């Protein structure tokens, strides 16, 4: 992956996205791409819960629905799981740490559970 990142450095995040299991090789460096795993001329690409387009990176709308419809966590493990999911989108939510502070405190060992 490091080699392919160096080869495509000037194209990364413009029109090239590299996945370690997808890139087999590129001809110039005796590496070749597996055509069946390549997609061309896309306006946007969904990956890992995000949508990448010419406008930048945004949250995949289906993931927003998942968070909005998440059932209320009933124990520390479930609170931690929810915070992990929601926290992966913190860059899109102004004041995320303030909003999530009460839930985060519930995961502390020193907090008495009711």
Secondary structure, 3 states (H helix, E strand, C coil): CHHHHHHCHHHECCCECCCCCCCCECHHHCCECCHHHCCCCCCEEEECCEEEECCEEEECHHHHHHHHCCCCCCCHHHHHHHHHHHHCCHHHCCCHHHHHHHHHHHCCCCCCCC
